[in-house]
Amino acid sequence: MGGIREIVFDTETTGFDAKGDDRITEIGCIEIIDLLPTGNSYHCYLDPQRDVPAKVTEITGLTREFLDGKPLFKDAAQDFLDFVGDSNLIAHNADFDRGFINASLIRAGFDPIDRSRFIDTLRMARAQFPGSPATLDALCKRFDISLSSRNKHGAIIDSELLAKVYLELKGGRERKLSLAPEQKETVQTQQKSIASPRGERLASGLTDNEKAQHAAFIKSLGDNMMWAKHWARHKAET
């Protein structure tokens, strides 16, 4: 499938310290080509091998009990990298997600993903709408994107929403329409046949009696008839 492939992704974590004790608990990725979701996705829950703070559970709905026994990041890392490939990664507040992904890759013995491959929709939104709220929720409301599927913060749900937001930030529905192959209109010109002016006036086919009857009829209409001046000019020319 041709076009520009990008990966919209999100992570959920146990906290904010990527290089410390906090770990990723969920990864969600949505494949887009030419800004449009293809239906391909990658999603996994991960065992952080540590407790999940109550505040995080309140936000994400993820508990230590639910995550216990899920794959470790080191065991899921290759599947994640295979799905991402060499595509750019789109994230909201990308520095946060990049920090956790790369810290986790390094701990698992993999090379980190180059910083240049990350695109931050938070920065895009702040540049386009300076001074306005730029959270994912705020952008969804700005672009009239339904939040009905989002009662908790979840990596795959947020990635699906972010894919729609990213499309809008890149030009929206008008851009979407412009992605169709350009259609050239075929204009057919029709030549109208224009008759050449006649050189000589045609002779009248009326008899003298018919002319007299017509003149009598015109006179009966009175001198104020609407086209009297045209009739007078006609008589002068004949």
Secondary structure, DSSP 8 states (H G I E B T S, - for coil): --S-EEEEEEEEESSS-TTTT--EEEEEEEEEETTEEEEEEEEEE---SS---HHHHHHH---HHHHTTS--HHHHHHHHHHHHTT-EEEETTHHHHHHHHHHHHHHTT-----GGGEEEHHHHHHHHSTTS--SHHHHHHHTT---TT-SS--HHHHHHHHHHHHHHHTTHHHHHHHTS------------------SS-------HHHHHHHHHHHHHT-TT-TTHHHHHHHHHH-
